[in-house]
Amino acid sequence: MGCFSAGYGRGLLAAVLLLQAVGAWAHAPGLSSLDVAVNLARLDVRVTFALQDIEAFAPMDSDLDAEVSDSEREAAKPGIARLLAGQLRISVDGADSAPSEPGQVSFDGQNNAHVELKYPAVPERQLLVQSKFLAQLPEGHQQYLTVRDAGGKALAEKMLTKQDDRLSVPVAAPADGRPAASRHTEFDTFGDFFKLGIEHILTGYDHLLFLLALLAVTHGFWPALKIITFFTLAHSLTLALAGLNWVDLPSSFVEPFIAATIIYVGVENLIRGEHPKGRHWLTFGFGLIHGFGFAGVLREMDISSGDTGILLPLVSFNLGIECGQIAVAAIVLPMIWWLNNQVETAERFLKICSIAVSLMGAYWLLERTVL
């Protein structure tokens, strides 16, 4: 009994330390968006960043009381506008252009800052857009750039990074009459968001922990497939609803609720043991909430606008999530099944994992509410 307790304690401690080590990375790297509209007489530019990505460069807490009041947010707007305008390069036909007036800043309910800038020049041959601010942000930050014509049609789209922070758009149409910038745009956009979906699920440890806690009670292929299928159907549904702006839940509710789902599944594993009934329906219900969490990525990039431009990113992003999810499941499920089918390890494995999962969920819940 003493050896069992010692082994049990060491296993639990190792699991908790491992989960705490990855807890700081429960979300994808920073995301932002840059939208350039080529109108008849000017360029209209809209830049969107999460406040936490820019507050180190444009501080808002002027009295240093660890709280940002409405008046402090308003006072910070000119500084935010100057910061982002100064870090954005717009070159029209080879000549750099400057905004014709100070940028207009607004905030939304998702803790994003939107800056609208107007440039007086209109390209006749070439438009170059460079987001120099990416060089100052942490490694892994991605910015979705869209260049549109006066009618709102996308001329070019690209995912910018610190290593590749610019896009050159030829404006003149070639002999075949098709705008040169629009060629292969759909394929490139699909690839960008497919990759983003894979990255998000692989770095979204809260979503993965929830799924693995659900799968920890399985002993074979079909029960696991049922759980994965119900999770996929649920989060795909709410991801689509949120991405199309048909249903919207604030992140202040979604993120703590996701942590609560992790706690619940961990505790249920402890109480109900290896064969809890209705696990697939529980998966579906909680999977709906996780879908809103996935949609937060598209919202951070300010592309959840409900127009036709959202459909391709939405589909490819979701496919990326599914592929990443399947890859992770394919790696861990054989180990779960092997442990669950060993009489001497099955009960201890489930208890250690479930306690660690519940503790990690509690940590995230506190982090997203009290802390």
HELIX and SHEET records of a PDB file:
HELIX    1   1 GLY A    2  GLY A   23  1                                  22    
HELIX    2   2 LEU A   51  ILE A   54  1                                   4    
HELIX    3   3 ASP A   70  GLY A   86  1                                  17    
HELIX    4   4 LYS A  132  GLN A  136  5                                   5    
HELIX    5   5 ALA A  180  SER A  182  5                                   3    
HELIX    6   6 THR A  185  THR A  203  1                                  19    
HELIX    7   7 TYR A  205  LEU A  215  1                                  11    
HELIX    8   8 PHE A  221  GLY A  243  1                                  23    
HELIX    9   9 SER A  251  ARG A  272  1                                  22    
HELIX   10  10 ARG A  279  GLU A  300  1                                  22    
HELIX   11  11 THR A  308  ILE A  310  5                                   3    
HELIX   12  12 LEU A  311  ASN A  340  1                                  30    
HELIX   13  13 ALA A  346  ARG A  368  1                                  23    
SHEET    1   A 6 GLN A 104  PHE A 107  0                                        
SHEET    2   A 6 ASN A 112  TYR A 119 -1                                        
SHEET    3   A 6 LEU A  43  ALA A  50 -1                                        
SHEET    4   A 6 LEU A  31  VAL A  38 -1                                        
SHEET    5   A 6 GLN A 142  ARG A 148  1                                        
SHEET    6   A 6 ALA A 154  LEU A 160 -1                                        
SHEET    1   B 4 ALA A  95  SER A  97  0                                        
SHEET    2   B 4 LEU A  88  VAL A  92 -1                                        
SHEET    3   B 4 GLN A 126  SER A 131 -1                                        
SHEET    4   B 4 ARG A 166  PRO A 170 -1                                        
END                                                                             
